[in-house]
């Protein structure tokens, strides 16, 4: 008989618990404390029983059975409370069982309210053939108990003669009691019926027969349990009895499975790599061979026109190799798992504009049109990876289209946008619609080697889409054209990442978009001024003197909004004279600012009298801003001459 | 024990008198509350105000120097001084003080970046004008895409005042409009400001039949006249005003006709429990005609400064050899502060408040860029974006 027991120890310290232990040992009572007046026993009777009712111990166990060695019980309970778990075997006696054995396996938890909650399984192991005794003569029993395996011995009639406590625990854990004398066949049938062993539907009878055959033939077997455990079961006949050992090999099996899977993946990757390198080297060989021929032809060539043609052809060959190497890189990154997905919200228009700029020249070179429809949609995904998918679609579309054009646009799909790439190319047979996303797949019927490509672009697109959890779709009609698409979640417009993350005046300052001509002979000051204006978003043309400025203006067609000029130049010209020179060149009186380190009051007065703003070096950024603002935005015709700022 | 003096440079001129008054009120209320709790580490705080006149570089620099030399302030905290081009930073940097303003200018970013060590104490207590641009474009795109508003076209008309603030905002809007499906059909048209005559610009804007009409100038009374002139011959478009429409004087002048106007501000009073309680205390202190929506700016900055100073162990006066203010600055940079305007969280590089949702998606780490719509016959400024700060939904304007 097996019964489950529980106890709740009161709050407080050890003395209270010792009292519990003493009471339990005296009365064979493993009790649930109720109101402190009496001890109650919870008990369950094996797999066939049900959870019993609470009853006082004295009613449950007539005759007041006692432990032969109460101290061993106290030690068991003390270890239980200290370490959280304990197993022990006790000799007990009562009116009904003069000499019996009880094996107890218990665990203990301390709850948040400070109580100890003990749960135990007590098995009646009386008559198991290994009577307890003192430790010197008891060593066979102790040895069997100490084994890691669960051990059971079946007699000639196939009935259980004895079992160690691990076997008892295994059986109890599977919910199938196996008391002494239970037939093996019966035990196995109960086990199969309990569904604790992982068996297919209707396979229980066959399994029982097989295990019995294993026993007869001493053939080892492996049982896979429903809880995921794997156990090795071995049989050994000895003197008319059969010893059954059960060993938990779950960890070893899991490790084996993991190793097998890792080996499979490694072999798979190796195969892929070999196929890939073979295909890549084959495809690279061709443009390389072409390049060699073109180089030799170029060396031999006598005419410039012929040479130009050869160079153009070389360029094509190089671009083919470049494309193949680009694919190599993408596949390498995907295989190595080195692509980190970075999702964010962004405007589709940014990405569409980049694609338009990248592929329009390529399309036009082939005589095709590329139309990219505008969109105000916000998307949420990894923008760079999405661009790769679309880039693969567009370049395929260009490759397989000889006449007409390519169209890229977005369609609403509820919480998603479907980005579609349409072409007027040769189309793809329906039976290849799935295969085209496989590695190295070449569309049947595509005539030229150049059209075929490496057969990786769509595979890469599919793998990237898998990384992003986006769906790809293809629709095609032979001879009419093809549509490839990718579905992307709609983003949150409030979180849409706009432009730069560095927020400075270079981005949208007050002077953003303005242009300035700086004429300064001191290299350091000119560079500093140029740098500061550039930080403010100003486009700057800088020259060392007036003649240099005029030459640059002519050469570059630069039209400044503002001129900053030093006053004193080595050639004797003054800043105001240079301003006049530049005004004549431009044909307009562009506002100017004179900077000087000279503080002669007469000179300063003379400069101001000419109606030109004046700044004293070192020029204060705030002062320069203020003057620039006035000249550019607040009625420059007033001829402002700002006062000096305090030093 | 002597008080810790906080200085404030306030533009007490006609066009900005109302804002200057509210900035002073906000600082005074904060100081009163701080002193009622024992001051900063046991020292009381007092406020010294000087007039920054026309807000030019000279006027503001002189005002700053007065605060340093005559009053020995430990910090300067005020609203905006828009024409100074950061010239006052030199005075502050030389004296090693803490300076918190709300100039709302991207110029601030560049000045800090040019020498972070020198300008360690200079903070902009609100996000830069730049954020108005993309924030506004996202806002109208959200109205469109969420179905709350069906624009007649994708055309925008942008009219700008002549202050750097207005020009930057107008340009920022223009630079991102296309990405969100908008076309700037008119402008940015820069009108010299201050002005009350907007007729010429309005005529030109009307010709392009815009779906949205924008004015990035910010003086409340000027904007009120703009709106009245618009209403003389309105067209079917949304009208968006910059910041100044938040002011009570705008609704006082525009009256009922203000209903439907949308106003944006990168720093505004939230209508949550904290904000409402502040508004009640503010009205109790300064009267029902006061504008807590403006006073909240300095109120929040002063409290954040006081907290930072307390954590740092105290404040430092001008030219303090111990450079105590560097410690205060370090706390300001590293400890976000949830105030009645949302969270003041200084970007370590910009030393300006980070906006939500323009820069951060986390409302606990950014100052909300608020969009109000004037509703209920011009009586209420309802927050219609962003979540979670809204108090009402968008409504089509009365002239639609």
Interface residues (C-beta under 8 A of the other chain):
Chain A: X347 X349 X350 X374 X375 X376 X378 X493 X494 X495 X496 X498 X499 X503 X504 X505 X507 X508 X509 X510 X512 X513 X532 X535 X536 X620 X621 X622 X623 X625 X626 X629 X633 X634 X635 X643 X645 X646
Chain B: X56 X57 X58 X61 X62 X65 X83 X84 X85 X86 X87 X89 X90 X106 X107 X109 X110 X111 X113 X114 X128 X130 X133 X134 X138 X141 X142 X145 X162 X164 X167 X168 X171 X172 X175 X176 X178 X179 X180 X181 X182 X190 X192 X350 X357 X359 X361 X386
